[in-house]
Amino acid sequence: MLPSQNTRANAGSTRTSAVYRDLRQDILRGRLSPSAKLLIDEIGQRYGVTSTPIREALNQLVTEGFVQKVDQKGFFVAQVSRRELTELTNTRCWVESIALRESLANRTPQWEEQLILAGHRLSRINRSSDPEVFRESAPWEDTHKQFHMALLAACPSRWLLEFCSLMTDHAARYRYLSMSLAYPGRDVTKEHKALIDAAIDGPPARAIEMLTEHYRTTADIIIRSNMDLPD
């Protein structure tokens, strides 16, 4: 391939990556509503790109489950439902229990230091940009995921960690539904600190139990309080 061809290929890849990243974030954070139709022209205007990188990004999001492709109808933001949330939560608890058990079995001083650091960073960021009502805090969201992945980081299976990361992002869509319902009554900082203590000092079974309880609490809040969530 000639240098100019390499340049064009790299530019196309960069555009696709940018659209994929922006679309993914807008879906995760509820800026694009569940079941909304994703029109190529509208996306192009929204992100300032042509149709080719849009289609490539959409197809990538289809493989991850954030977008649904319907024959003869086009692309749609993946639906949400109570049944889907229950299935996701159960699967996440099952799989992350294995990943956490393996992580604790292979922990090192460096793992412990990184976990404590991740927890400290998370505790230093306000959950909401407004102390009275929930307002999205993107830095908290990013650091929150880093904290949960730090718990699992010593797990020796790359495949397992990648699946846990994907499920974490799917769960984030639902967690956004619960933010205004649980904030500021739920003390997630205390829950995260307890997780750190259990992972470092407690038996693995206790840390696993606390992690699954942490996830199920979020699901329960959404299911009990969000009457608009389809069955």
Secondary structure, 3 states (H helix, E strand, C coil): CCHHHHHHHHHHHHHHHHHHHHHHHHHHCCCCCCCCEECHHHHHHHHCCCHHHHHHHHHHHHHHCCEEEECCCEEEECCCCHHHHHHHHHHHHHHHHHHHHHHHHCCCHHHHHHHHHHHHHHHCCCCCCCCCCCCCCHHHHHHHHHHHHHHHCCCCCHHHHHHHHHHHHHHHHHHHHHHHHHCCCCCHHHHHHHHHHHHHHCCHHHHHHHHHHHHHHHHHHHHHHCCCCCC
